[in-house]
Amino acid sequence: MPMITPDHLHALLASTDRGAALVLLAGRPAVVPSATAADAGADDVLVITTRDAVIAELDTGANDEQLERLAQRLDVALDSLDILGG
């Protein structure tokens, strides 16, 4: 079962906070405001991607297929870090 889904990316893109980020927070993906993302030095926070990075990669007219592919790539990258003991 994937950890990062297109729903996470939809939530990230829907954020009104330009600095919002998709993070791994205490082992779970979450969309957080820029203030929380800036605190990524904390042991339980890992920034996966930012709203601006997703917009830059997919453009604002991203469709569901593009979001699905990006979610899969992010999920594979996260899995390759082996931080969850997987």
C-alpha positions as CSV (number, residue, x, y, z in Angstrom):
1,M,0.0,0.0,0.0
2,P,1.5,3.3,-1.0
3,M,2.3,5.9,1.6
4,I,2.1,8.9,-0.7
5,T,-1.1,9.2,-2.7
6,P,-2.5,11.7,-5.2
7,D,-4.9,12.9,-2.4
8,H,-1.8,14.2,-0.5
9,L,-0.7,16.1,-3.6
10,H,-4.3,17.5,-4.1
11,A,-4.3,18.7,-0.5
12,L,-0.8,20.2,-1.0
13,L,-1.9,22.1,-4.1
14,A,-5.1,23.2,-2.5
15,S,-3.2,24.8,0.4
16,T,-3.4,28.6,0.5
17,D,0.0,28.7,2.2
18,R,2.6,29.2,-0.6
19,G,5.2,27.6,1.6
20,A,3.2,24.5,2.5
21,A,4.9,21.1,2.3
22,L,4.1,17.5,2.2
23,V,6.1,16.0,5.1
24,L,6.5,12.7,6.9
25,L,5.5,13.7,10.4
26,A,5.9,11.0,13.1
27,G,5.9,8.4,10.4
28,R,2.8,9.6,8.5
29,P,2.4,11.9,5.5
30,A,0.8,15.2,6.2
31,V,0.4,18.6,4.5
32,V,1.7,21.3,6.9
33,P,2.1,25.0,6.7
34,S,5.4,26.6,6.0
35,A,6.2,27.2,9.7
36,T,6.0,23.5,10.4
37,A,8.0,22.7,7.2
38,A,10.7,25.1,8.3
39,D,11.1,23.1,11.5
40,A,12.2,20.1,9.5
41,G,15.3,19.8,11.7
42,A,13.1,18.0,14.2
43,D,13.6,14.3,14.5
44,D,10.1,13.5,13.6
45,V,9.7,15.7,10.5
46,L,11.0,14.9,7.0
47,V,10.0,17.2,4.1
48,I,9.0,15.1,1.1
49,T,8.1,18.0,-1.3
50,T,6.8,21.5,-1.3
51,R,3.8,23.1,-2.9
52,D,6.1,25.2,-5.1
53,A,8.1,22.2,-6.2
54,V,5.0,20.4,-7.3
55,I,3.7,23.4,-9.1
56,A,7.0,23.8,-10.9
57,E,7.1,20.2,-11.9
58,L,3.6,19.7,-13.0
59,D,2.3,23.2,-13.8
60,T,-0.9,24.4,-12.3
61,G,-3.0,22.5,-14.8
62,A,-1.9,19.1,-13.5
63,N,-4.3,16.2,-14.2
64,D,-5.0,13.2,-12.1
65,E,-2.7,11.0,-14.2
66,Q,0.2,13.4,-13.6
67,L,-0.5,13.5,-9.9
68,E,-0.7,9.7,-9.7
69,R,2.7,9.4,-11.4
70,L,4.3,12.0,-9.1
71,A,2.8,10.3,-6.0
72,Q,4.2,7.0,-7.2
73,R,7.7,8.5,-7.7
74,L,7.6,10.2,-4.3
75,D,6.5,7.0,-2.7
76,V,9.3,5.0,-4.3
77,A,11.8,7.6,-3.3
78,L,10.6,7.6,0.3
79,D,10.6,3.8,0.4
80,S,14.2,3.8,-0.9
81,L,15.3,5.9,2.1
82,D,14.4,2.9,4.3
83,I,13.5,5.2,7.2
84,L,10.4,3.2,8.1
85,G,12.1,-0.1,8.4
86,G,10.6,-1.3,5.1
